[in-house]
């Protein structure tokens, strides 16, 4: 696949449906759609699936792979599969499969547990990093140590997905820190010598706004604090650059753009330079340096493995591993280029099909500020989305008035986008009577 980073959107000046056909014909990622279980265009149940930002589509080969895991690995080999089928090393092995999709070198990502659990591990671990060694500072820059407890404040994205906020509040109470919600754009001004850690979302789950990870991470480091990023709405949709931009810790889910399946295990990134000092608040036997030694005293395993806790959830983990095969030969840069082109075209189609004044886009138009979804605000949004789904356009609704449309470039085409906007216009006229 090409490494181009610029969306090559065709403009004909003709009807949107004609433009969509031309764009699909020129789309180098279009063949990837066949790797997923999706409705056949024109079939009675044909649906446009624009909810991959909540649950990715099923890759075709996953069912057979999991059948083998259940029937042969579990059914025949049974406990031998921990060694013979590689169950024991799956968390690190699959972490290394995810690593290039988020710009990380091998050996820094471990897969397991939920996003919420990993947010807790990362945030408490971040506070402990500062308490033990002083401010981290920019990568490679030495800094003087500070007194334990001198940094008593955690900043959290005020627009964050609720669970991140709940976890951050609990982590603050448990560590004796003050929690301060701050809008991402206001973080640089809010940082001080009291700041221990900052938890931010790379992409806002409601609006699709992409936050500036490089500059915000640099600002956090300049203040001597630790940067923790939630990548749930960016991994698999756009370049992240964890290593390049010096991110300290990061977490992400795998059931959205990575297509790992409902409830698929999340992952934790621990920058290599922090691994020997990362102190997880959830030490378990799986993260012990000698897990089968059954010693009463805890000694953390080396590397990212210390981010493990208990027995890996093998069935869902190996489903994720199989799902990641769809990324073979795929460039994240090409995915990003198509994502932006899909978003641009969708907004153009909405302008063409939806009567003026019925919707308001909450998603930035600027490419550097946009993730891989478009959020539209409208009256009666809940009813509108129900009618869209009934008409074969599957997005989702966020209270009180937001319609979300996610663009997964691996399987969403420009014809899908045109149809979604056209049906949206029809439904809005029905519901709002204009």
N, C-alpha and C positions, 0 to 999 in steps of 0.2 A: 504494500500500500504506500501511497505517496506520503511524504512528510510535510506537505504544504500546510501552512497554518492560516492561510487566507481563504475564506469561503468563496468558492467560485460560482456564485449565483448568476444564472442566466436571466437577462431581462429582455423580453420580446415586445412589450407594449401591447400584447394581445390579451385574450381572456385568461384568467387565472388557471383554468383547467388545461389550457394549451401550454402555458408556461410550466405547469407541474409535470406534464408528460415530457417536456424537453429536459427539465432538471433531473427527472428520474432516469432518463436515457443517458445522461452524462455523469451519473453518480457512481463513482468507483466502489462505494460501499454497498450498493444495492444488492449484490449477490449474497451478502451476509444474512439477509432476511431468511434464506432457506435453511439456516442453521437453527431456526426457532420454530416452536409450535405456535402457529398463528392461523387465523382464518384465511381461506382462499378468497381473493378478491372476486366479487360477483356471486359468491355462494349465498344461500338464504340467511345464514347466520353471520355473514361478513361484518366484522366490527373493526373500526380504527382504534388501535390501542395506544392511548396517550397517557397512560398511568404508570409507566415504567419508573417514574420517580418515586413511586410508592412500592410497587412490586414488579420486578422485571419479568419478562416472558420466559417460558421454559425452553431451554436449549433442547433440540431434538434428541440428542444422544444420552441425556442424563438418565432417563427412565431405565434404559438397558444397563447402564453402568451401576445404578443403584440396585437393580435386580441381581446383578452379580455380587455386589457387596452383601446383600441379604442372603441370597441362596447359597453362594459358594463360600465367601469369606466368613460370614457368621454361621451359616447353616452347616457347612462341612468342616472348615478349618477351625471354627470356634475360637478358643482363646489363643491358638497359634497365630491368628491374624494380627495380634499386636506386634509381632516381629515379622512374620512371613509376608503379611500384606501391608506393612508399613503404617499401621494405625498409630503406633506410639509417636512417630516423628511427623505426623500429619500437620500439627499446628504450625511448626516452623517451615515445613515443606510448602504448604499452601501459602504461608506468609511470603515466601520468596516468589511465588507466582503472582501475588498482588503487588509486590514491591515495584516493578517497572511501571505499573499503571499509576502509581502515585509519586514516581520519581525518587525511589529509594534503592540503595544498594542492598544486596542480600544480607541476611542475618540481623535485620532490625525490626521485623514484623512477626508477631505471633498471633495466630487465629484461635479464637475461642471466647466463650461467654457472650453476653449481649452487649450492645452499644452502651447501655446504661452502666453495666458493671465495669466496662473498660473506661468510661468517663470517670468513674469513681477512682479506679486504680491510677489513672493518669493524673488527675487533679491532686489527690493526696500525695502521690509520688512526686509531683512537681513542687509542692510545698516543702516536702522533705529534702528535695535536692537543694533548695535555697537555704534551708535551715542548717544543712550539714556542710555546705561548701561555699556559702556566700553567693552573691549574684553570679549568674552564669556568664553574662556579657556576650558579645559577639563571638562566634566560633573562632577559636584559636587565640583569643585575646585574654591575657591573664588579668585577674582582678583580686583586690584585697578581700579577705574573708570578713564577714560581719558577725556580730553577736547573734546567737540563736534567738529567734523570736523577735528580732528587730523589725522584720517585715511581717506585718500582721494583717494584710489586706489581700483579698482575692477579687479580681475584676472578672465579671461574667457578661457576656453578650446579652444586653437587655432585650433583644429581639429573638432570643434563642428558642429552639424547640423546647417545650416545657420540661421534659425529663432532664435535660442538661441543667436547667435552673434548679430543679428539685435536688439533683445530685450535688450541685455546687453548694447549695444552702446546707445540706447535710455535711459535706466535706468541711465547710467553714466552721460549723459547730463542733465537729469532732476534733479539728485541729486548733481551735481557739482563735480563728481568724474572723475578720469582718468581711462580709460579702457585699460587694458594691456593683450593682447592675449599671452598665454603661453601653450606649450605642457604639457599634464598632468604629464609626467615624470620629468619635470623641475619645477613643482610647488613648491616643498619644498625649492629649492634654490632661487626661486623668491619671496617667502614670506618675509615680513618685517613689521616694526611697522606702515607702511603706509597702509597695506592691511586691508580693511574693510570686503570684502566678496569674495568668490571664487565659480564660477559656473563651474561644471564639468559634463561630461557625464560618466555614469557607463560603457557603452559599446559604442565603436565607430561605428556609423551607416554605414560607408563605409567598414571598414576592419573587424569588429566583434571583435576587441581587447577589452578585459576586463581590466579596470583600477582598481587599488588597492584601493578600497573605504575605508577600515579600516585604512591603513597607511596614505593615503592622508588626510582623515578627522582628524586624530590625529595631523598631521603636521599643518593643518590649525588652529586647536584649540591651539596648542602650540604657534602659532604666534599671538593668541588673536583675530582671525578673525572668520567669520561665514561660514560654509560649506553648499552649495546648490548643490544638485545632481539631474540630469536628468536621470530618470529610464526607459525611453521609450523602450529601447532595452534589458532590463533585467527583469523587473517585469513579472512574469509568466513563466520565462525561467530558472531562477537560484536564489539561496538564496541571499538576499540583506542585511538583518540585520540592519535596520535603528536604532532601539532602542539600540541594542547591541553595535553598533559602534559609538553611540553618534551623528549621523547626525542631523543637526539643522533643515533644511528645504529640502524638496524634491518634485519633480513634476513627473508626468508620464502620458502617454496616455493609453487608454484602448482598442484600436482597433487592436493592434498587438497580442501579446501572450495571452492577456486576452479576445480576441474574442468578443469585445463589439459591433462591427459593424462600418461601415464607418462614420467617424465624431463623434464617441461616445465621451461623455464628459471625460475630463481629471480629474486629482485629485491633491490635494495639501496636503502635510504632514507638520504639524507644531509640532515640539517636545513639549511635554507637559510642560516642564520647561520654554519654551519661550512663551506659549500661552497668558499669561496675559500682555505681552509686545509687542506681534506681532501687528504691525501697518500697515494694508493693505493700499496700495496706491489707492485702488478702493473700498472705503466704499460704500455699497449700502444698500437698505432697507432690503434685506434679511440677511445682517450681523449685523443689528441693534439689540441691546439688547431687544428692544420693537418694532418689525417690524410693528405692526398694530397700534402703538401709533401715527404714522405720525407726530412725533415731528421734528421741524426744526433743532435741535441740534443733532449731532451724538454721540451715545454711543455704542461702540463695544460690540457684544455679547460675552459671555464667551466661552472658549474652541475653538476647531477647527472651530466652526460655524462662527467665525469672518472672515474666509477665503471665505465665500460666497459673492456674489455680488448682482445679480438680480434674477428674477424668474427662477427657475430650468427648464431645458429643459426636460420635463417629458417623452416624448415618447422615446427619445434616452437613457435617464437615466434608464428607466425601462427595455428597451431591454438589457442594460448592466447588470442590476441586474439579469435578467433571465439567461444571458450567464454565469454568475459566478457560476451557479449551477453545471456546468460540473466539477468544482474543488472539489465537495463534496467527501471526502474520499481520496483525492489525496495528496501525499506528495511532497512538492517542492524539497526535497532532491532526491527522486526517479526521478523526472522530470529532474533534473540537471544531474544525472547519465546517463540517456538515451540520453540526449542532447549531452553529451561528447562522448558517444559511437557512436551516429549517425555521429558526426563530424569526429571522427577517421576513421570510416568505409568509409565515403564518400571520404576522402583524400586517403585512400588505393585504393578505386575503381578508382579514377581519375588517380592514378599512374599506375594502371593496364590497363586502357582503353584509356587514352589520350597519344598520341605520345610525347616523351620527348621534352621539349622546347616550347610547344605551349601555356602553361598556367603557371602562377606564382601565388602561394597562398600568399595573403596579410594577412591572418589570422594566428595568432600564433598557433603553434602545442601544446605548453604547456597548460595544462588544466587550470592552475591558471591565464592564460592570454587570455582566449578565451570565448566569449559569446556563442550564439546559432545560429550562422551563419558562413558560409565560403564564403569568397570573393576571386575570382580568377581574375587575370589580364590577358587579352589576346588581340591580334589584332582583329579589326573588331567586338568588343564586342557587339555593338548594333545589328548588323546583326545576330550574333551568337545567341543572346537571342531571337530574332524574330523567328528564325528557331527552336530553342528549344521549344518555346511555340507552334508553329505549329505542332511539333511532340509530344505534350502532356507533356512537362516538363516545369512547370511554375515557373520561378524565376524572378529576375528583373535586370535591367541594370542601372548603375550609371556612368555618364560621367566622364572621357572620355573613359575608357577602363576596367570597373569593372563589372563582373558578380556576383550577390549576390544570395546565396541559403540559405534560412532560414529553420531551423529545429524546428518545433513545436512538442515536444515529445508526446503531447496528441493525435495527429492523424497522424504523419509521421512515417512510418515504415522503416525497413532496406531494404525491397524490393524496396521501393520508391527511396531510396538513390542509390541502385545499378543500377536501371533503369536510373536514372538521369545522373549518371556518364557515363554509356554505351552510351546513346544517345548523350551526350556532346562530347565524343570521335568521334562518327560518324559525327556529325555536324562540328566539327573543321577540320576534314580531308576534308570535302566537301568545306568549306569556304576558308581554307588556302591552299588547294591543296597539302597536304602531305600524 
